[in-house]
């Protein structure tokens, strides 16, 4: 079964990353901080799925 939560997180991260790359945003912007938060959430979710 597809993990829709994980797909949603990854999709949001991908869209934000594309925006940041296009605009050349520095690490201190809210968008880049959200990407870091999404990375943490994705890692936690994958950890729960394994164990």
Residue, then its C-alpha position, 0 to 999 in steps of 0.5 A: x500500500x502506498x504511504x500517502x503521508x510520505x509522498x506528501x512530505x516528499x512532494x512538498x520538499x521537492x516543490x520547495x527545493x525547486x523554488x529555492x533553487x530557482x530564486x537562489x534563496x539563502x539557508x536562513x529563509x523560511x522556505x529553506x528552514x521548512x525543507x530542513x524540517x521536512x527532511x527531519x520528518x521524512x527521516x523520522x517516518x522512514x525510521x518508524x516504518x523500518x522498526 
